């Protein structure tokens, strides 16, 4: 996984924490909790999507290597 995906996840969580602090001061604990839970789900989905993309890239690369090897022999 490249550093760009981690950077996006970090900024998403950092912004959510900042939003939750503001919401906590103005609207209360429950709304702040919702903001944080939504961010948690979003970042978790980002991790799962990135893992899936990594697996697909690896599988495609391995498949190409098999085809290249079969053509060679």
N, C-alpha and C positions, 0 to 999 in steps of 0.2 A: 504494500500500500504506500503511495507516495505521500510526501509531506503536505501537499495541498489539501488532501482530504482531512488530515488532522487539523490543519489550520481552520478549515471551514467549521469543523465540529467544535473546536475551541471557541471561535467567535460566536457560534450559535449558543453555546452554553454560557459564555460570559455575558452576552446580551440578555439572555433569559434571566440570569442572576440579577443583572442591573434592573431589568423590568420588574422582577419580583420584589426587589427592594422598594421601588417606587410604588408599586401596587400595594405592598404591605403597609406603607405609610398612608396611602389614600383610601384603600378599599378594604383592607383587612387580610387576615391570615388565609382564609379559604381561597380567595381569588389569587393570592400569591402562590399558594400551593398548586393551583390549576396551571398557572404560567410555568412553574418549574416542571410539573409532570408532563406537560405538552412538549417542552424542550427535551426532556429525557426521552420521550418516545421518538421525537424527530431525529435525535442524534443516534439512537439505537437503530432506527431504520436506515440511517446513512451508513452505519457500520455494516449492517447486513447487506445492503445494496453493494457496497464496496467489496465485501467479501465475495459476493456472488459474481461481480465483475472480474475479480482476481481469479476465481475458479474457472470462469468461462475463458479467460485469456490463457490460462495454463493449459486447459483442455484443448483449446484450439491449437496452441503451439505443439502439444504432444501429438495431436492428430496429424498436423503437418509433417512433423518429424517421421511419423510412421509411414505416411504416404511417400515422402522423399526416400526413405529407406527401402520401401517396397519397389519403387521405380529404379533404384540403383541396382538392386539384386535382380 
